[in-house]
Amino acid sequence: MTSNEQTGDKTVIEQSRIPEDREYVTKPVRIAAAWAWRLILIVLAAIPIIWLLTKGSIVVIPLLVAILLTALITPIANYFRDRLRWPAWVAILIALLALIAGLSALIALVVVAFRSGQQFDVDSIQRRGQELLKLLEDSPLHITTDHLQQWYGEATNWVKQNAASLVQGTLAASSTAASVVTGATVALFAIVFYLADGRRIWLFIVSFLPASARAAVDGAGERAWISTGHYVRVQVVVALIDAIGIFLGALILQVPYALAIGIIVFIAAFVPLVGAVASGAVAVLIALIANGFWNAVIMLAIVIAVMAIEANVLQPLIMGQAVELHPLAVLVSVSAGSIFAGIAGAVFAVPVVAAIRTMVKYIQSGKWRGDPDPTVGLSDDSDSLGGRVPNRQPLSLRVRKKPSA
């Protein structure tokens, strides 16, 4: 067969060949499809995990709360154990007593605030209500008494139609009260074990991973723990500043229950950005009912000023350096957390996102390469948690240590 015949046969074969799919699908589309099916698999794998966490929320949420509280009081235990060389159990006891004292003081302030606060004057409230109705009628909205009565009637009908659901909700609330006691007990024991055996528990979890990944995960987890501690301590400072600012404003304007308002702001501020705004709205509403429209306007200006300081000063300078998240990322995280997991999701969204970001950043950096397996030396007894923990120099000391010349 001549070369011309071979070339002709090759041309016929090429012309009759069925084109491959990649000739019709561009490379960006193929890449997007590859990412798409992998993301679908990840979501499908996460669904049963999320379902289990939801069903076990009575245990999962206390454990997460215990992590945040442990991160808050760990410096106290470390100070007495590492600096003063006190026994570990004494340091843990002091840290627990400090936590209990702080929570007890907060509860005592709530009781004092509601017992000694300025009471509402019924006549004054009625007078303010008439003034508010007159203001609404004269406003561009032209909301009259008839409109309000119509809305009141619709709300009453809705309550009658949904009475069964409301009763079920009340019964669920009563069971929730028992769950709070159970959760508080679980959280208290978890805090004790986190303080006493936190490193051992973490290494036990890391030991289930492949040996090649243990150093990376251990280093990432250590930095995530530091990030969580910074977040919790900074959030306490931010919440305290918000609470003091709004409390002083309410006190100057003689708004009833000023101390209670400050405490509500302090607690709600643990939901970044959103919590302080919602609690500030309560202060404005109380000022409107008790002291009138213009007093409420001034209270609103104070709340906006406090929120502006938080958004433009505290969040970028304090919180931003602690968790390295943009305020928009904080807002999106809180919103997504509240949508998927309610109040608990809003509280834990930012520390979880910050911890994940810290872990991913460290693993991508490759600084863990060459580090030994952190679980080497961990006892292989029947209960791994009862074994000896490998010695490890604290991260803060490793960072401060200067390289030898």
C-alpha positions in Angstrom: 0.0 0.0 0.0 1.4 3.3 -1.0 1.8 6.3 1.2 -1.0 8.1 -0.7 -3.4 5.3 0.0 -2.5 5.3 3.7 -3.1 9.0 3.9 -6.4 8.7 2.2 -7.6 5.9 4.5 -6.5 8.0 7.6 -8.5 11.0 6.3 -11.6 8.8 5.8 -11.2 7.4 9.3 -10.9 10.9 10.8 -13.9 12.2 8.9 -16.0 9.2 10.1 -14.9 9.4 13.7 -17.6 10.4 16.2 -16.6 13.7 17.9 -15.9 13.6 21.6 -18.1 15.4 24.1 -15.3 17.9 25.0 -15.5 19.2 21.4 -19.0 20.4 22.1 -18.5 21.5 25.8 -16.2 24.4 26.6 -13.5 24.1 29.3 -15.2 26.6 31.7 -18.4 24.6 31.5 -16.6 21.3 32.2 -14.9 22.9 35.2 -18.2 24.2 36.5 -19.8 20.8 36.1 -17.0 19.1 37.9 -17.4 21.5 40.8 -21.2 21.2 40.7 -21.4 17.4 41.2 -18.8 17.5 43.9 -20.7 20.3 45.8 -23.9 18.3 45.4 -22.2 15.2 47.0 -20.9 17.4 49.9 -24.3 18.8 50.5 -25.9 15.4 50.4 -23.3 14.0 52.8 -23.9 17.0 55.2 -27.7 16.5 55.3 -27.7 13.5 57.7 -25.0 15.1 59.8 -27.1 18.3 60.2 -30.2 16.2 60.9 -28.4 14.3 63.7 -27.1 17.6 65.1 -30.6 19.0 65.1 -32.1 16.0 66.8 -29.3 16.1 69.4 -29.4 19.9 69.9 -30.1 19.4 73.6 -26.5 18.0 73.9 -24.8 19.8 70.9 -25.7 23.3 71.9 -24.5 23.0 75.6 -21.2 21.5 74.3 -20.8 24.5 71.9 -21.7 26.9 74.7 -19.1 25.2 76.9 -16.5 25.7 74.2 -17.1 29.5 74.2 -17.2 29.7 78.0 -14.0 27.6 78.3 -12.3 29.8 75.7 -13.3 32.8 77.9 -11.9 31.5 81.2 -8.9 29.5 79.9 -6.5 32.5 80.5 -7.5 32.5 84.1 -6.8 28.8 84.6 -3.5 29.1 82.6 -2.4 32.0 84.7 -2.7 30.2 88.0 -1.4 26.9 86.6 1.5 28.0 84.4 2.5 31.4 85.9 1.9 30.8 89.6 2.6 27.0 89.4 -0.6 26.2 91.3 -2.0 22.6 91.1 -4.2 22.1 88.0 -7.3 21.3 89.9 -7.0 24.5 91.9 -6.6 26.6 88.8 -9.6 25.0 87.2 -11.7 25.6 90.4 -10.7 29.3 90.4 -11.6 29.7 86.8 -15.0 28.0 87.4 -15.7 30.2 90.4 -14.9 33.3 88.4 -17.3 32.1 85.6 -20.1 31.3 88.2 -19.5 34.6 89.9 -19.8 36.6 86.7 -23.1 34.8 85.7 -24.5 35.2 89.2 -23.7 38.9 89.1 -25.5 39.2 85.8 -28.6 37.4 87.1 -28.5 39.5 90.3 -28.4 42.7 88.2 -31.5 41.5 86.2 -33.4 40.9 89.4 -32.4 44.3 90.9 -33.2 46.0 87.6 -36.8 44.8 87.5 -37.5 45.2 91.2 -36.1 48.7 91.7 -36.8 50.1 88.2 -39.1 53.0 87.7 -42.7 51.8 87.2 -44.9 52.7 84.3 -47.6 55.2 85.0 -50.9 53.9 83.4 -52.4 57.4 83.0 -49.2 58.6 81.4 -49.2 55.6 79.0 -52.8 56.4 78.0 -51.9 60.0 77.4 -48.9 59.1 75.3 -51.1 56.7 73.4 -53.5 59.5 72.5 -50.6 61.7 71.5 -49.3 59.0 69.3 -52.7 58.5 67.6 -52.9 62.2 66.9 -49.4 62.2 65.5 -50.3 59.2 63.2 -53.4 60.9 62.0 -51.6 64.1 61.1 -48.7 62.2 59.4 -48.6 61.5 55.7 -49.7 57.9 56.5 -53.1 59.2 57.9 -53.5 56.2 60.2 -56.7 56.7 62.1 -58.3 55.0 65.0 -60.5 53.0 62.7 -57.5 51.6 61.0 -56.0 50.5 64.4 -59.3 49.0 65.4 -59.4 47.0 62.2 -55.9 45.7 62.6 -56.7 44.8 66.3 -59.8 42.9 65.1 -57.7 41.0 62.5 -55.1 40.2 65.1 -57.7 38.9 67.5 -59.3 36.7 64.8 -55.8 35.3 64.0 -55.2 34.4 67.7 -58.6 32.6 67.8 -57.9 30.7 64.7 -54.4 29.7 65.9 -55.2 29.0 69.5 -54.3 25.4 69.3 -50.9 26.2 67.8 -50.3 28.8 70.5 -51.2 26.3 73.3 -48.7 23.8 71.8 -46.1 26.5 71.7 -46.7 27.2 75.4 -46.3 23.5 76.2 -43.1 23.4 74.2 -41.8 26.4 76.1 -42.5 24.6 79.4 -40.5 21.6 78.2 -37.8 24.0 77.0 -37.4 25.3 80.6 -36.5 21.8 81.7 -34.2 21.4 78.7 -32.3 24.6 79.8 -31.6 23.0 83.2 -30.3 19.9 81.5 -28.3 21.8 79.1 -26.7 24.0 81.8 -25.7 20.8 83.7 -24.1 19.3 80.5 -22.3 22.6 79.8 -20.9 22.8 83.3 -19.5 19.3 83.2 -18.2 19.9 79.7 -16.3 23.0 80.8 -14.6 21.0 83.6 -13.5 18.3 81.2 -12.4 20.9 78.6 -10.2 22.7 81.1 -8.8 19.5 82.6 -8.5 17.3 79.5 -9.0 19.5 76.5 -5.7 18.7 74.8 -6.2 15.0 75.4 -9.7 15.0 73.9 -8.6 16.9 70.9 -5.7 14.5 70.2 -8.1 11.6 70.6 -10.2 13.1 67.8 -7.1 13.8 65.6 -6.0 10.2 66.0 -8.9 9.0 63.8 -7.4 10.9 60.9 -4.7 9.6 58.5 -1.2 10.0 60.0 -0.2 12.3 57.1 -3.0 14.8 58.0 -2.7 14.9 61.8 0.0 17.6 61.9 -2.0 19.9 59.7 -5.3 19.4 61.5 -3.7 19.7 64.9 -1.9 23.0 64.0 -5.1 24.3 62.4 -7.2 23.4 65.4 -4.8 25.0 67.8 -5.1 28.3 65.8 -8.8 28.0 65.6 -9.0 27.6 69.4 -6.9 30.8 69.8 -9.2 32.6 67.3 -12.3 31.5 69.3 -10.8 32.7 72.5 -10.0 36.1 71.0 -13.5 36.3 69.6 -15.2 35.5 72.9 -13.2 37.9 75.0 -13.4 40.8 72.5 -17.2 40.2 72.1 -17.6 40.6 75.9 -15.8 44.0 75.6 -17.9 45.1 72.6 -21.2 44.0 74.3 -20.2 45.8 77.5 -19.5 49.0 75.6 -22.8 48.8 73.8 -24.7 48.1 77.1 -23.0 51.0 78.9 -23.7 53.5 76.1 -27.4 52.7 75.8 -27.8 52.4 79.6 -26.3 55.8 80.2 -28.5 57.3 77.4 -31.7 55.7 78.9 -30.6 56.9 82.4 -30.1 60.5 81.3 -33.5 60.5 79.5 -35.1 58.9 82.6 -36.4 55.9 80.6 -38.0 53.3 82.9 -35.9 50.2 83.6 -32.7 51.7 82.3 -30.5 49.1 84.0 -32.7 46.3 82.6 -32.3 47.8 79.1 -28.6 47.8 79.5 -28.5 44.2 80.6 -30.7 43.2 77.6 -28.4 45.0 75.3 -25.3 43.3 76.8 -26.9 39.8 76.4 -28.2 40.5 72.9 -24.9 42.0 71.7 -23.4 38.5 71.7 -25.2 38.2 68.3 -22.9 40.6 66.4 -24.4 43.7 64.8 -28.0 42.4 64.8 -28.4 41.8 68.6 -27.6 45.3 69.7 -29.9 46.8 67.0 -32.8 44.6 68.2 -32.3 45.4 71.9 -31.8 49.1 71.1 -35.3 49.0 69.4 -36.7 47.8 72.8 -35.2 50.8 74.5 -36.7 53.2 71.9 -40.1 51.5 72.3 -40.0 51.8 76.1 -39.0 55.5 75.8 -41.9 56.1 73.4 -44.5 54.5 75.7 -43.2 56.1 78.9 -41.8 59.5 77.9 -43.3 60.4 74.6 -42.3 60.9 70.9 -39.4 63.3 71.2 -37.9 61.4 74.1 -38.0 58.3 71.9 -36.4 60.2 69.0 -33.5 61.2 71.2 -33.2 57.6 72.5 -33.2 56.4 68.9 -30.4 58.9 68.1 -28.4 57.5 71.0 -28.9 53.9 69.8 -27.8 54.8 66.3 -24.7 56.6 67.7 -23.8 53.5 69.7 -24.4 51.3 66.7 -22.2 53.6 64.5 -19.4 53.4 67.0 -19.7 49.6 67.0 -19.8 49.3 63.3 -17.1 51.8 62.4 -14.7 51.6 65.4 -15.2 48.5 67.6 -15.9 46.0 64.8 -13.0 47.0 62.4 -10.4 47.8 65.1 -11.2 45.3 67.9 -13.3 42.5 66.4 -11.7 42.7 63.0 -8.3 42.1 64.4 -9.5 39.3 66.6 -11.3 37.2 64.0 -10.1 38.8 60.7 -13.6 39.0 59.2 -15.1 41.9 57.3 -18.2 43.4 58.9 -20.2 42.3 55.8 -19.0 38.8 56.3 -20.1 39.0 59.9 -23.5 40.2 58.9 -23.9 37.5 56.3 -22.7 34.8 58.7 -25.2 35.9 61.4 -28.1 36.1 58.9 -27.3 32.6 57.5 -26.9 31.2 60.9 -30.2 32.5 62.1 -32.0 31.2 59.0 -30.7 27.7 59.3 -30.4 27.3 63.1 -32.3 30.1 64.8 -30.9 32.0 67.7 -28.2 29.4 68.3 -27.0 29.7 64.7 -26.8 33.5 65.0 -24.7 33.2 68.2 -22.3 30.5 66.9 -22.1 31.6 63.3 -19.2 34.2 63.6 -16.9 32.1 65.8 -17.5 29.0 63.6 -16.8 30.9 60.4 -13.7 32.6 61.9 -12.4 29.2 63.1 -12.9 27.6 59.7 -11.2 30.5 58.0 -8.2 30.3 60.3 -7.9 26.5 59.8 -8.1 26.7 56.0 -5.6 29.6 55.9 -3.1 27.6 58.0 -3.5 24.4 56.0 -3.1 26.3 52.8 0.1 28.0 54.1 1.9 24.7 54.4 3.6 25.7 57.6 2.7 22.3 59.1 4.9 20.4 56.6 7.7 18.6 58.5 5.9 18.7 61.8 5.8 15.4 63.7 2.6 13.4 64.3 1.1 15.1 67.4 -0.5 11.8 68.5 2.9 10.0 68.8 3.4 9.2 72.4 -0.4 9.1 73.2 -1.1 6.1 75.3 -2.8 3.2 73.5 -4.6 2.0 76.6 -8.1 0.7 76.4 -9.3 4.2 76.9 -7.2 6.6 74.9 -8.5 9.5 77.0 -6.8 8.1 80.0 -3.4 8.0 78.6 -0.5 10.4 78.7 -0.6 13.5 76.5 2.5 14.2 74.5 4.4 17.2 75.6 3.9 20.2 73.5 5.2 23.8 73.8 2.4 26.4 73.8 1.9 28.1 70.5 2.5 31.6 72.0 6.0 30.5 73.2 6.8 28.9 69.9 5.9 32.1 68.0 7.9 34.3 70.4 11.0 32.1 70.2 13.6 33.6 67.9 15.4 31.3 65.5 19.0 30.5 66.3 21.6 32.2 64.2 
